[in-house]
Amino acid sequence: RMGNYAEAIALSSTPNVDINEKPGRTKYGFGINLEQPIMDDGETGFFARIGWNDGNNDDVSYAEVDKNLSIGAHLNGVHWSRPEDHIGVAFGFNGISAIHQKYLSNGGYGALIGDSNLKYGLEQVFEIYYRIQVWKYFQITHDFQFIINPGYNQDRGPVYVYGIRVRLYF
């Protein structure tokens, strides 16, 4: 069940997609992932990803993104005698549809964004990570993200995000 942004705007001075949820609504789009290994048995290379959806109905995921583009590269640790480690860097650009922008500007809220004062701008993300292979089945990744226009708002940010991911597999 999804609500529709245009209907929510028409129904209330402070739009809320929850009041016009209807079964059977759809959200269509596409995603393309390109990867180009260049050396180290495919462990070093480039990637690009692009995605788009119609942006008419609310999202059913944690991230409110109607269009995105990301490009990046990753390098295998064999070059510094750590063949199981990796370092990577990426740039990403996220956006939302015009009706989604209007919904948020009129006071609508999403799962994570909305403050009724949207000065729209593409969300821009720079990310760098280093993944350490600690043991055969254990990895730790240190991650840093620099985000401009978080939540698609030019009046917000920039934001610095530091993270650690732990992966244990067997």
Secondary structure, DSSP 8 states (H G I E B T S, - for coil): -B-BHHHHHHH-SS--GGGG-BTT----EEEEEEEEEEEGGGTEEEEEEEEEE---B--SSSS--SEEEEEEEEEEGGGGT-TT-EEEEEEEEEE--HHHHHHHHTT---SS---S---B--EEEEEEEEEEEEETTEEEEEEEEEEESGGGBTTS--EEEEEEEEEE--
